[in-house]
Amino acid sequence: MEITQPAQGSAALASPAISSAAAQTSTDFEVFLKMLTAQMQYQDPLNPIDSTDYATQLATFSGVEQAVLTNDLLKSLTTQMSMGGLVDMAALVGKDVRSTAPAYFDGQPLTLLPGQRVAADTAELVVRNAAGDEVQRSVVSPAAETLEWAGVGPSGAPFPTGVYQFEIVSKSNGEIIAQTPVETYSTVTEVRLNDGATTLLLSGGASVASDQVTALRAGNL
């Protein structure tokens, strides 16, 4: 008894699309039969159309009819699967995800994860604001696995609240050999489905595709 109800619910999700496709196909088939009947009625009696041609037309329409119905059913199934994935991804809201998306700075230091693996003898941390303008450049260790960005300028005044993008510029003998985006952890505030792709909205308004996330942890760590 308890198993029957979920099965009915699942069928109800697909039934509108299936019913619509079936109704459209039925209407098209009726129109085709009317056209076929008119063709038979007004054909030249001295040069009638061969019965094989009628059979070919009917078979061709039947094949197209089935293809249209199949496409509609596949679209319905794809939509249901996408919605199911969105529900699963909703569990990420409130979690911290690691990515190269811009990070939100609210006055508290940010932990940066350079992750560069190049044979550099010097490196610089480049900071850009939401508009993409460089607001700070400082020398860092080429081997650093983590960095703390305090978010303060040369005078000690903090940078404005907002999102910032970070990049490591690696150099060897004074020549740039790599420019690597820096990863940070940001809190997920919303999960969206755009054209079949799942996008995570992060604190501060930045966003990142779910497949660009490289790590996940509990929030507020």
Buried (B, 14 or more C-beta within 10 A) or exposed (E): EEEEEEEEEEEEEBEEBBEEBBEBBEEBBEEBEEEBEEEEEEEEEEEEEEEEEEEEBBEEBEEEBEEBBEEBBEEBEEBBEBEEBEEEBEEBBEBBBBBBBBBBBEEEEBEBBBBBEEEBEBBBBBBBBBEEEEEBEEEBEBEBEEBEBEBEEEEEEEBEEBBBBBBBBBBBEEEEEBEBBBBBBBBBBEBEBEEEEBBBBBBBEBBBEBEBBEEEEEBEE
